[in-house]
Amino acid sequence: MIDRDRHNILGVRVNAIDYEATVQRIVEAAKARRPLAVSALAVHGLMTGVLDAAHRYRLNRLDLLVPDGQPVRWALNALHHAGLRDRVYGPTLMLKTCQRAADEGVPIFLFGGTDDLLSALAERLRARFPKLKIAGCRASRFRRLSAEERQQLVEEIRASGARITFVGLGCPRQEVWAYELREALSMPILAVGAAFNFHAGQLAQAPAFLQRRGLEWLFRLVHEPCRLWKRYLFLNPLYATLVFLQALGLRSFDPYDAAPPTQDLSHG
């Protein structure tokens, strides 16, 4: 089990941690009814924080930022000698957490996406983990919530009896949601990105050999070029350049230079 300190990658403090330690911390917090905001960060998620100071503030106040992308793991190893042999891939983390939740009787809540997606996701999770308790599901409204709507959502999740909430809103909305609702829910919140779509059977995952080589982005770009071309063709080279400059000491990044956000932006 690896659970080391957080390390600065371009001003974002990422945990040097593996699957086992991540799941252990999630389940412990769930049983203690303690807040724990977790995000699985790939290059896109990390760069969103690099380019937006307010969002960098949010990311650095989440409890666990795990290295979802291979390039993030490589940066941890190269810059900080983390010694990580594997990333903590959001879709896999979701399955490992569901397995532990099923084994230990910890109920979960699914938030985000559409009703059809959640129905397919819940059905597949129950088939894979027969003992898993899905306390509730709520589709996104795909817009910002009013204060009243947000309070109603919090009350619904808490009243469901869930002890872990999985959020699939896409980056950066899901991280904003986790940051803003962390204290109100007082349970682990896992922002897992496209894991909902993958596990519901609505989106194909890259083959394992591409994932190991950090080329999952290429697979997704081929399948969704209109939506993703700006993300990958701009952000990936910029990320590599900035990490190289940080490694050489030619550019420094301060994780504490951002001011708190001035307004609530959580979607629902």
BAFI-3210 file (N, C-alpha, C; in Angstrom, 3 decimals, decimal comma, padded with zeros to 6 digits):
// residues 268
n [1|2|3|4|5|6|7|8|9|10|11|12|13|14|15|16|17|18|19|20|21|22|23|24|25|26|27|28|29|30|31|32|33|34|35|36|37|38|39|40|41|42|43|44|45|46|47|48|49|50|51|52|53|54|55|56|57|58|59|60|61|62|63|64|65|66|67|68|69|70|71|72|73|74|75|76|77|78|79|80|81|82|83|84|85|86|87|88|89|90|91|92|93|94|95|96|97|98|99|100|101|102|103|104|105|106|107|108|109|110|111|112|113|114|115|116|117|118|119|120|121|122|123|124|125|126|127|128|129|130|131|132|133|134|135|136|137|138|139|140|141|142|143|144|145|146|147|148|149|150|151|152|153|154|155|156|157|158|159|160|161|162|163|164|165|166|167|168|169|170|171|172|173|174|175|176|177|178|179|180|181|182|183|184|185|186|187|188|189|190|191|192|193|194|195|196|197|198|199|200|201|202|203|204|205|206|207|208|209|210|211|212|213|214|215|216|217|218|219|220|221|222|223|224|225|226|227|228|229|230|231|232|233|234|235|236|237|238|239|240|241|242|243|244|245|246|247|248|249|250|251|252|253|254|255|256|257|258|259|260|261|262|263|264|265|266|267|268]
n.u [000,849|000,617|000,774|001,529|002,769|001,153|002,056|003,555|002,477|002,715|001,521|-000,672|-001,639|-000,993|-001,825|000,493|-000,307|-001,825|-004,220|-005,136|-004,654|-006,167|-008,835|-009,068|-008,957|-011,277|-013,346|-012,968|-013,576|-016,228|-017,474|-017,063|-018,595|-017,494|-016,413|-014,910|-013,456|-012,814|-010,945|-010,257|-007,600|-006,752|-004,690|-006,219|-007,962|-006,103|-004,834|-006,931|-006,998|-004,489|-004,827|-006,860|-007,156|-008,983|-010,193|-007,987|-007,574|-009,837|-009,291|-006,966|-007,976|-009,503|-009,677|-008,349|-006,445|-006,059|-003,746|-005,015|-004,387|-001,795|000,323|000,231|000,932|003,521|004,740|004,641|006,404|008,773|009,305|009,099|009,906|008,070|007,601|005,469|003,843|001,601|-001,212|-004,099|-006,810|-009,853|-012,328|-011,625|-011,058|-013,630|-014,935|-013,420|-013,959|-016,727|-016,740|-015,569|-017,447|-019,703|-018,863|-018,646|-021,051|-021,680|-023,669|-024,228|-024,502|-025,554|-024,830|-025,508|-025,336|-027,846|-031,258|-031,584|-028,934|-028,168|-029,919|-029,033|-026,427|-026,783|-028,047|-026,053|-024,026|-025,260|-025,495|-022,847|-021,906|-023,558|-024,204|-024,122|-025,331|-027,341|-028,288|-029,606|-030,314|-029,711|-030,384|-028,612|-029,503|-028,275|-027,491|-026,692|-027,366|-029,898|-029,734|-031,725|-032,399|-030,004|-029,807|-032,009|-031,118|-028,904|-030,242|-031,775|-029,796|-028,531|-030,715|-031,159|-029,589|-027,148|-023,573|-021,427|-020,900|-020,958|-019,948|-020,696|-020,213|-018,535|-015,477|-014,754|-016,901|-017,685|-015,702|-016,027|-018,541|-017,966|-016,220|-017,921|-020,038|-018,943|-018,743|-021,448|-022,575|-021,007|-019,634|-017,715|-017,062|-016,801|-015,378|-015,590|-015,580|-015,760|-016,428|-019,058|-020,280|-018,679|-019,074|-021,783|-022,007|-022,160|-020,078|-017,040|-014,092|-010,570|-008,236|-006,256|-003,482|-003,042|-003,812|-001,818|000,364|-000,152|-001,849|-004,557|-005,967|-005,690|-007,227|-009,773|-009,950|-010,070|-012,564|-014,290|-013,885|-014,849|-015,702|-013,475|-011,061|-009,847|-009,249|-007,267|-005,301|-004,340|-004,001|-002,461|000,226|000,929|000,875|002,983|005,142|005,186|005,611|008,165|009,592|009,227|010,606|013,219|013,654|013,128|010,763|008,479|005,770|003,256|001,286|-000,303|-001,080|-003,533|-006,709|-009,719|-012,728|-015,319|-018,009|-020,734|-020,796|-021,862|-023,271|-026,272]
n.v [-001,193|002,165|005,381|008,367|011,741|014,745|016,184|018,817|019,476|021,510|023,463|022,222|020,075|016,843|013,575|011,056|008,016|004,744|002,328|000,626|002,038|004,329|003,358|002,323|004,648|005,911|004,125|004,036|006,708|006,751|004,978|006,352|008,520|010,841|013,763|013,522|014,511|013,450|013,343|011,993|012,695|013,385|014,585|016,657|017,463|018,333|020,418|022,170|023,307|024,539|026,574|028,105|030,019|030,177|027,688|026,103|026,670|025,362|022,646|022,146|022,167|019,903|016,586|014,301|014,008|011,973|010,246|009,923|009,849|008,425|010,223|011,996|010,362|009,706|012,219|012,623|010,606|011,371|014,029|013,951|011,527|009,451|006,754|005,268|002,508|002,204|003,985|005,662|004,991|006,497|005,065|002,404|002,761|003,373|000,881|-000,741|000,508|000,132|-002,642|-003,002|-001,554|-003,140|-005,514|-004,696|-003,637|-000,941|001,648|003,262|006,272|007,479|010,134|012,288|012,666|011,225|010,032|007,608|006,772|006,425|004,419|002,255|002,074|001,496|-000,982|-002,579|-002,392|-003,659|-006,215|-006,922|-006,635|-008,188|-007,805|-005,115|-002,080|000,217|003,184|005,323|007,288|010,100|012,093|014,560|018,034|019,525|022,177|025,154|025,049|026,461|027,944|026,806|024,488|023,137|022,594|020,907|018,727|017,898|017,120|015,013|013,117|012,623|011,662|009,295|007,353|006,739|006,301|006,836|008,946|008,882|010,908|011,938|014,222|015,286|017,042|020,464|020,445|018,428|018,434|020,995|020,613|018,648|020,114|022,189|020,876|019,247|019,577|019,765|017,283|015,462|012,956|010,543|011,823|010,988|012,063|010,948|011,230|010,042|007,498|006,694|006,578|004,660|002,327|002,013|001,105|002,835|004,125|003,447|001,983|002,635|000,261|-001,883|-001,859|000,616|002,278|001,701|002,904|005,548|006,554|006,749|009,057|009,411|007,361|008,165|010,631|009,881|008,678|010,692|013,224|015,862|016,890|016,677|017,560|020,094|019,956|017,888|018,354|020,838|021,060|018,784|019,009|021,454|020,794|018,877|020,519|022,405|020,759|019,842|022,258|022,774|020,596|021,210|023,395|025,862|027,095|027,941|026,879|027,880|026,372|027,752|030,255|031,093|032,715|032,239|031,008|033,267|032,853|030,457|027,635|025,168|022,483|020,642]
n.w [000,000|-000,917|000,272|000,200|000,678|-000,633|-003,761|-005,633|-008,782|-011,320|-009,749|-008,708|-006,161|-006,009|-004,907|-004,005|-004,329|-004,156|-005,526|-003,415|-000,999|-001,504|-001,711|000,858|002,450|001,581|002,352|005,127|005,788|004,971|006,750|009,104|008,646|007,594|005,869|002,641|-000,092|-003,306|-006,279|-009,444|-011,291|-014,555|-017,286|-018,466|-016,351|-014,442|-015,847|-016,110|-013,616|-013,650|-015,524|-014,508|-011,816|-009,668|-009,809|-009,356|-006,695|-005,628|-006,319|-004,829|-002,306|-002,091|-000,701|-001,638|-004,481|-006,983|-009,153|-012,070|-014,836|-016,904|-017,676|-015,506|-013,372|-014,270|-014,062|-011,272|-010,481|-011,821|-011,005|-008,246|-007,257|-006,616|-006,947|-007,980|-009,362|-010,825|-012,140|-010,656|-011,831|-012,641|-013,481|-012,776|-010,077|-009,186|-009,512|-007,782|-005,358|-005,203|-004,950|-002,384|-000,908|-001,298|-000,084|002,562|003,257|002,753|001,747|-001,461|-003,499|-006,648|-008,709|-011,386|-015,021|-017,224|-016,736|-018,132|-018,455|-015,746|-014,986|-016,560|-015,609|-012,842|-013,046|-014,220|-012,300|-010,124|-011,166|-011,368|-008,759|-006,593|-003,885|-003,501|-002,213|-003,551|-002,717|-003,812|-006,798|-008,856|-011,568|-013,503|-013,777|-015,604|-015,395|-013,479|-009,990|-007,915|-004,623|-003,039|-004,486|-004,364|-001,629|-001,342|-002,847|-001,338|001,005|-000,007|-000,736|001,728|003,211|001,929|003,007|002,030|002,071|000,543|-002,208|-005,664|-008,332|-011,531|-013,531|-015,357|-016,070|-015,422|-013,699|-011,897|-009,951|-008,898|-007,771|-005,824|-004,176|-003,260|-001,988|-000,108|002,780|003,463|002,753|004,144|003,725|001,817|-001,402|-004,687|-007,567|-010,678|-013,412|-016,721|-015,944|-015,324|-017,867|-019,137|-017,533|-017,743|-020,245|-022,384|-023,544|-025,113|-023,734|-023,894|-025,298|-023,168|-023,705|-024,875|-022,788|-020,870|-022,055|-021,922|-023,873|-023,988|-024,454|-027,224|-028,303|-027,399|-028,680|-031,379|-031,382|-030,496|-031,998|-032,593|-030,152|-028,480|-029,615|-029,179|-026,462|-026,253|-028,259|-027,662|-024,813|-023,999|-025,211|-023,976|-021,261|-021,163|-021,845|-019,738|-017,493|-018,116|-017,941|-015,213|-014,148|-014,871|-013,336|-014,389|-014,317|-011,845|-009,747|-007,691|-005,319|-003,568|-004,360|-005,204|-004,962|-002,990|-004,626|-005,683|-005,998|-005,930|-008,004|-008,477|-010,303|-011,073]
ca.u [000,000|001,370|000,001|002,532|002,296|000,764|003,205|003,237|002,630|002,221|000,714|-001,756|-001,047|-001,522|-001,405|001,250|-001,132|-002,258|-005,624|-005,436|-004,710|-007,286|-010,082|-009,076|-009,316|-012,679|-014,227|-012,852|-014,334|-017,649|-017,941|-017,025|-019,454|-016,576|-016,256|-013,677|-013,666|-011,799|-011,015|-009,265|-007,143|-005,915|-004,057|-007,220|-008,403|-005,015|-004,602|-008,026|-006,536|-003,342|-005,268|-007,920|-006,671|-010,063|-010,375|-006,800|-007,872|-010,756|-008,606|-006,010|-008,706|-010,083|-008,898|-007,504|-006,333|-005,306|-003,210|-005,822|-003,695|-000,402|001,256|000,256|001,774|004,916|005,239|004,888|007,629|009,943|009,567|009,059|010,373|006,953|007,707|004,175|003,896|000,348|-002,058|-005,356|-007,730|-011,168|-013,277|-011,204|-011,256|-015,055|-015,252|-012,781|-014,700|-018,010|-016,501|-015,405|-018,729|-020,569|-018,359|-018,777|-022,396|-021,695|-024,532|-023,698|-025,449|-025,051|-025,342|-024,982|-025,806|-029,278|-031,975|-031,289|-027,570|-028,141|-030,625|-028,128|-025,287|-027,203|-028,316|-024,779|-023,316|-025,913|-025,155|-021,433|-021,730|-024,916|-024,437|-023,980|-026,539|-027,443|-029,317|-030,364|-029,732|-030,314|-029,814|-028,262|-030,368|-027,397|-027,436|-026,365|-028,456|-030,182|-029,412|-032,791|-032,261|-028,823|-030,156|-032,900|-030,293|-028,153|-031,160|-032,142|-028,680|-028,343|-031,864|-031,146|-028,790|-025,862|-022,358|-020,477|-021,554|-020,197|-020,403|-020,261|-020,666|-017,496|-014,521|-014,462|-018,128|-017,772|-014,798|-016,715|-019,620|-017,355|-015,695|-018,979|-020,961|-018,165|-019,131|-022,885|-022,887|-020,259|-019,334|-016,840|-017,582|-015,814|-015,575|-014,972|-015,576|-016,470|-016,670|-020,478|-020,547|-017,996|-019,672|-023,152|-021,943|-022,485|-018,845|-016,003|-012,811|-009,385|-007,594|-005,303|-002,112|-002,994|-003,860|-000,504|001,321|-000,607|-002,447|-006,015|-006,463|-005,741|-008,403|-010,978|-009,964|-010,540|-013,986|-015,062|-012,983|-015,438|-015,805|-012,249|-009,816|-009,188|-008,726|-006,067|-004,265|-003,789|-003,602|-001,415|001,557|001,195|001,200|004,329|006,108|005,264|006,262|009,584|010,151|009,276|011,668|014,505|013,731|013,016|009,447|007,952|004,314|002,904|-000,070|-001,025|-001,166|-004,880|-007,710|-010,947|-013,774|-016,208|-019,412|-021,009|-021,010|-022,177|-024,354|-027,027]
ca.v [000,000|003,412|006,568|009,360|013,116|015,403|016,791|019,917|019,357|022,729|024,209|021,372|019,133|015,518|012,535|009,868|007,020|003,663|001,950|000,047|003,093|005,220|002,702|002,227|005,952|006,176|003,287|004,502|007,957|006,422|004,376|007,389|009,616|011,969|014,261|013,186|014,836|012,749|013,488|011,266|013,743|013,182|015,829|017,706|017,966|019,074|021,652|023,090|024,049|025,370|027,719|028,835|030,118|029,850|026,226|025,545|026,762|024,269|021,354|021,996|021,985|018,570|015,746|013,380|014,132|010,768|010,340|009,135|009,701|007,989|011,357|012,566|009,440|009,878|013,471|012,374|009,808|012,088|015,249|013,774|010,170|008,839|005,300|004,658|001,553|002,266|005,138|005,359|005,298|006,735|003,963|001,257|003,140|003,242|-000,538|-001,250|001,062|-000,573|-003,987|-002,882|-001,116|-004,320|-006,467|-004,174|-003,128|000,530|002,068|004,306|007,106|007,823|011,435|012,820|012,033|011,189|008,920|006,375|006,356|005,934|003,137|001,237|001,962|000,794|-002,378|-003,273|-002,490|-004,698|-007,518|-007,194|-006,703|-008,485|-007,324|-003,666|-001,338|001,516|003,854|006,262|007,842|011,361|012,608|015,980|018,989|020,132|023,628|025,525|024,906|027,531|027,550|025,922|023,200|022,458|022,089|019,755|017,609|017,434|016,413|013,752|012,177|012,249|010,868|007,989|006,409|006,507|006,676|007,259|009,486|008,958|012,033|011,898|015,442|015,791|018,009|020,606|020,604|017,472|018,888|022,122|020,008|018,016|021,178|022,991|020,076|018,366|019,691|019,551|015,855|014,772|011,583|010,570|012,182|010,578|012,609|009,876|011,536|009,215|006,151|006,381|006,197|003,394|001,197|001,854|000,543|003,861|004,680|002,418|002,287|002,344|-001,015|-001,810|-001,533|002,066|002,889|001,572|003,801|006,926|006,946|006,695|010,287|009,240|006,532|008,977|011,657|009,242|008,373|011,917|014,302|017,198|017,348|016,576|017,914|021,238|019,510|017,069|018,901|022,034|020,881|017,774|019,589|022,484|020,078|018,304|021,624|023,001|019,788|019,878|023,484|022,592|019,633|021,887|024,537|027,102|027,673|027,469|026,936|027,965|025,865|028,579|031,623|031,357|033,188|031,421|031,423|034,285|032,468|029,054|027,263|023,749|022,052|019,522]
ca.w [000,000|-001,008|000,617|000,558|000,711|-001,875|-004,419|-006,532|-010,236|-011,971|-008,811|-008,210|-005,210|-006,333|-003,964|-004,416|-003,663|-005,036|-005,389|-002,119|000,015|-001,815|-001,317|002,315|003,003|001,248|003,169|006,509|005,917|004,832|008,004|010,142|008,185|007,551|004,499|001,929|-001,503|-004,084|-007,726|-010,244|-012,215|-015,733|-017,728|-018,668|-015,056|-013,812|-016,588|-015,805|-012,450|-014,020|-016,320|-013,800|-010,442|-008,730|-009,808|-008,686|-005,260|-005,295|-006,407|-003,738|-001,046|-002,030|000,212|-002,399|-005,927|-007,345|-010,520|-013,007|-016,115|-016,848|-017,635|-014,153|-012,587|-014,699|-013,489|-009,851|-010,347|-012,327|-010,251|-006,788|-006,915|-005,898|-007,028|-008,292|-010,465|-011,568|-011,865|-009,974|-012,922|-012,075|-013,666|-011,981|-008,670|-008,894|-009,359|-006,558|-004,227|-005,157|-004,415|-000,933|-000,354|-001,295|000,913|003,923|003,487|002,717|000,632|-002,338|-004,249|-007,974|-009,121|-012,638|-016,230|-017,500|-016,109|-018,865|-018,108|-014,372|-014,949|-017,102|-014,701|-011,631|-013,405|-014,437|-011,023|-009,316|-011,740|-011,083|-007,303|-006,115|-002,520|-003,455|-001,871|-004,213|-001,903|-004,627|-008,020|-009,261|-012,809|-013,519|-014,483|-016,618|-015,195|-012,109|-009,033|-006,965|-003,251|-002,564|-005,169|-003,839|-000,307|-001,546|-003,304|-000,169|001,897|-000,642|-000,644|003,128|003,653|001,262|003,776|001,361|002,793|-000,484|-003,397|-006,904|-009,140|-012,924|-014,206|-016,243|-015,522|-013,990|-012,914|-010,789|-008,886|-008,263|-006,973|-004,649|-003,319|-002,655|-001,193|000,763|004,183|003,632|002,658|005,201|003,326|000,647|-002,719|-005,686|-008,902|-011,464|-014,832|-017,696|-015,416|-015,456|-019,257|-019,413|-016,824|-018,232|-021,593|-023,370|-024,092|-025,163|-023,108|-024,694|-024,981|-022,055|-024,133|-025,062|-021,460|-020,219|-022,705|-021,813|-025,145|-023,929|-025,063|-028,677|-028,557|-027,202|-029,718|-032,616|-031,249|-030,279|-032,428|-032,543|-028,769|-027,691|-030,290|-028,527|-025,172|-026,325|-029,122|-027,027|-023,416|-023,807|-025,416|-022,972|-020,028|-021,276|-021,841|-018,401|-016,599|-018,469|-017,361|-013,760|-013,847|-015,039|-012,438|-015,158|-014,033|-010,562|-009,641|-006,281|-005,079|-002,601|-004,862|-005,733|-003,998|-003,000|-005,573|-005,116|-006,146|-006,058|-009,402|-008,570|-011,177|-010,571]
c.u [000,885|000,436|000,974|001,929|001,778|001,973|002,749|003,537|001,937|001,281|-000,481|-001,127|-001,711|-000,971|-000,588|000,632|-001,523|-003,719|-005,960|-005,594|-005,878|-008,604|-010,185|-009,497|-010,775|-013,607|-014,158|-013,663|-015,833|-018,204|-017,984|-017,942|-018,673|-016,435|-014,903|-013,940|-012,492|-012,014|-009,899|-008,838|-006,285|-005,351|-005,079|-007,667|-007,338|-004,802|-005,738|-007,668|-005,366|-003,807|-006,321|-007,560|-007,749|-010,276|-009,164|-006,983|-008,783|-010,028|-007,693|-006,675|-009,508|-009,152|-007,930|-007,581|-005,451|-004,885|-003,936|-005,068|-002,263|000,564|001,315|001,103|003,242|005,514|005,518|006,191|008,868|010,314|009,769|009,439|009,310|006,992|006,387|004,298|002,642|-000,344|-003,245|-006,463|-009,155|-012,166|-012,909|-011,374|-012,725|-015,423|-014,653|-013,505|-016,050|-017,840|-016,357|-016,715|-019,702|-020,156|-018,670|-020,121|-022,502|-022,538|-023,910|-024,837|-024,779|-025,674|-024,671|-025,521|-027,312|-029,929|-031,656|-029,893|-027,527|-028,843|-029,733|-026,946|-025,656|-027,444|-027,019|-023,982|-023,927|-025,593|-023,716|-021,182|-023,100|-025,210|-024,381|-025,323|-026,489|-028,614|-030,157|-029,593|-030,439|-029,598|-029,518|-029,349|-029,595|-027,465|-027,024|-027,595|-028,659|-029,814|-030,453|-032,663|-031,066|-029,106|-031,073|-032,109|-029,488|-029,048|-031,572|-031,030|-028,489|-029,480|-031,873|-030,443|-027,451|-024,709|-021,232|-021,291|-020,563|-020,809|-019,817|-020,817|-019,685|-016,670|-014,734|-015,709|-018,169|-016,834|-015,374|-017,789|-019,057|-016,838|-016,824|-019,901|-020,261|-018,673|-020,602|-023,239|-022,207|-020,125|-018,345|-017,618|-016,490|-016,200|-014,830|-015,154|-016,404|-016,755|-018,137|-020,776|-019,893|-018,761|-021,146|-023,180|-022,245|-021,259|-017,762|-014,738|-011,665|-008,825|-006,498|-003,915|-001,972|-003,025|-002,502|000,515|000,897|-001,272|-003,965|-006,626|-006,606|-006,961|-009,675|-011,082|-010,490|-012,050|-014,853|-014,255|-013,581|-015,477|-014,454|-010,993|-009,096|-008,536|-007,369|-004,958|-003,664|-003,207|-002,470|-000,016|001,913|001,578|002,629|005,394|006,287|005,913|007,762|010,254|010,234|010,420|013,043|014,688|013,624|011,680|008,962|006,449|003,946|001,480|-000,927|-001,221|-002,562|-005,822|-008,956|-011,925|-014,759|-017,686|-019,534|-021,365|-021,515|-023,403|-025,119|-028,011]
c.v [001,243|004,577|007,604|010,758|013,566|016,142|017,785|019,542|020,561|023,519|023,456|020,264|017,761|014,492|011,446|008,680|005,942|003,314|001,505|001,118|004,042|004,620|002,600|003,551|006,296|005,404|003,708|005,779|007,688|005,872|005,406|008,566|010,936|012,458|013,883|013,404|014,304|013,037|012,688|012,189|013,181|014,541|016,953|018,310|018,793|020,419|022,648|023,937|024,963|026,665|028,575|028,857|029,746|028,338|025,534|025,595|025,615|022,933|021,130|021,910|020,681|017,678|014,827|013,725|012,980|010,842|009,421|008,858|009,222|009,173|012,042|011,675|009,601|011,146|013,317|011,609|010,595|013,284|014,993|012,359|009,399|007,315|004,594|003,747|001,595|003,570|004,699|005,849|005,373|005,597|002,712|001,541|002,995|001,780|-001,113|-000,733|000,376|-001,984|-003,952|-002,471|-002,294|-005,294|-006,012|-003,503|-001,623|000,984|003,218|005,069|007,470|009,139|011,887|012,076|012,110|010,024|007,598|005,857|005,759|004,592|002,008|001,003|001,166|-000,689|-003,167|-003,411|-003,577|-006,097|-007,905|-007,393|-006,952|-007,945|-005,800|-002,997|000,034|002,250|004,813|006,710|009,161|011,873|014,101|016,796|019,715|021,653|023,897|025,448|026,195|027,032|026,577|024,534|022,422|021,863|020,875|018,527|017,029|016,611|015,068|012,710|011,700|011,351|009,476|006,919|006,093|006,961|007,086|007,788|009,507|010,052|011,923|013,067|015,926|016,862|019,366|020,662|019,661|017,850|020,104|021,594|019,399|019,061|021,881|022,182|019,162|018,400|019,356|018,067|015,039|013,278|011,651|010,912|011,843|011,149|011,712|010,045|010,598|007,808|005,758|005,865|004,869|002,226|000,992|001,263|001,541|004,488|003,620|002,890|001,919|000,974|-000,834|-001,391|-000,043|002,784|002,842|002,561|005,259|007,449|006,814|007,916|010,142|008,413|007,361|010,075|011,097|009,020|009,615|013,141|015,696|017,757|017,506|017,144|019,083|020,819|018,838|017,711|020,193|021,728|019,874|018,328|020,655|021,845|019,547|019,391|022,187|022,050|019,766|021,111|023,384|021,665|020,288|023,065|025,871|027,800|027,089|027,701|026,862|027,462|026,788|030,018|032,007|031,786|032,308|031,912|032,361|033,937|030,963|028,724|025,839|023,512|020,905|019,009]
c.w [000,000|-000,714|001,146|000,485|-000,648|-002,431|-005,481|-007,987|-010,859|-011,062|-008,272|-007,367|-005,356|-005,347|-004,646|-003,683|-004,662|-004,770|-003,968|-001,049|-000,233|-001,359|000,199|002,946|002,734|002,183|004,641|006,729|005,825|006,134|009,134|009,822|008,169|006,109|003,912|000,444|-002,323|-005,568|-008,374|-011,382|-013,338|-016,150|-017,866|-017,343|-014,373|-014,502|-016,400|-014,595|-012,761|-014,678|-015,626|-012,319|-009,429|-008,667|-009,190|-007,172|-004,845|-005,275|-005,209|-002,368|-001,027|-001,211|-000,503|-003,879|-006,382|-008,802|-011,485|-014,305|-015,937|-016,866|-016,278|-013,244|-012,971|-014,109|-011,999|-009,656|-010,747|-011,447|-008,761|-006,341|-006,124|-005,928|-007,307|-009,503|-011,326|-011,243|-011,025|-010,908|-012,382|-012,261|-012,863|-010,491|-008,295|-008,663|-008,078|-005,311|-004,089|-004,599|-002,900|-000,274|-000,278|-000,202|002,338|004,196|003,533|001,525|-000,164|-002,993|-005,564|-008,417|-010,413|-013,837|-016,385|-016,754|-016,802|-018,524|-016,707|-014,240|-015,446|-016,177|-013,461|-011,913|-013,556|-013,147|-010,142|-009,843|-011,397|-009,592|-006,662|-004,719|-002,405|-003,178|-002,548|-003,577|-002,725|-005,844|-008,320|-010,502|-012,678|-014,210|-015,583|-016,584|-013,755|-011,224|-008,246|-005,570|-002,708|-003,196|-004,639|-002,464|-000,411|-001,985|-002,145|000,753|001,312|-000,498|000,792|003,630|003,041|002,087|003,144|002,249|001,840|-001,661|-004,556|-007,769|-010,539|-013,697|-015,259|-015,568|-016,181|-013,097|-011,718|-009,639|-008,155|-007,312|-005,688|-003,671|-002,564|-001,743|-000,190|002,203|004,392|003,608|003,748|004,923|002,170|-000,622|-003,728|-007,039|-009,882|-012,967|-015,678|-017,195|-015,539|-016,862|-019,614|-018,806|-017,182|-019,635|-022,685|-024,024|-024,015|-024,470|-024,036|-024,330|-023,932|-022,513|-024,429|-023,719|-020,780|-020,781|-022,664|-023,066|-025,154|-024,597|-026,576|-029,077|-028,449|-028,267|-031,031|-032,559|-031,046|-030,713|-032,284|-031,128|-028,096|-028,357|-029,625|-027,217|-025,344|-027,159|-028,592|-025,651|-023,242|-024,071|-024,383|-021,647|-020,071|-021,203|-020,431|-017,395|-016,852|-017,857|-015,839|-013,377|-013,927|-014,084|-013,137|-014,943|-012,712|-010,525|-008,169|-006,060|-004,218|-003,078|-005,344|-004,615|-004,076|-004,057|-004,900|-005,269|-006,273|-007,509|-009,562|-009,449|-010,536|-011,601]
res [m|i|d|r|d|r|h|n|i|l|g|v|r|v|n|a|i|d|y|e|a|t|v|q|r|i|v|e|a|a|k|a|r|r|p|l|a|v|s|a|l|a|v|h|g|l|m|t|g|v|l|d|a|a|h|r|y|r|l|n|r|l|d|l|l|v|p|d|g|q|p|v|r|w|a|l|n|a|l|h|h|a|g|l|r|d|r|v|y|g|p|t|l|m|l|k|t|c|q|r|a|a|d|e|g|v|p|i|f|l|f|g|g|t|d|d|l|l|s|a|l|a|e|r|l|r|a|r|f|p|k|l|k|i|a|g|c|r|a|s|r|f|r|r|l|s|a|e|e|r|q|q|l|v|e|e|i|r|a|s|g|a|r|i|t|f|v|g|l|g|c|p|r|q|e|v|w|a|y|e|l|r|e|a|l|s|m|p|i|l|a|v|g|a|a|f|n|f|h|a|g|q|l|a|q|a|p|a|f|l|q|r|r|g|l|e|w|l|f|r|l|v|h|e|p|c|r|l|w|k|r|y|l|f|l|n|p|l|y|a|t|l|v|f|l|q|a|l|g|l|r|s|f|d|p|y|d|a|a|p|p|t|q|d|l|s|h|g]
***
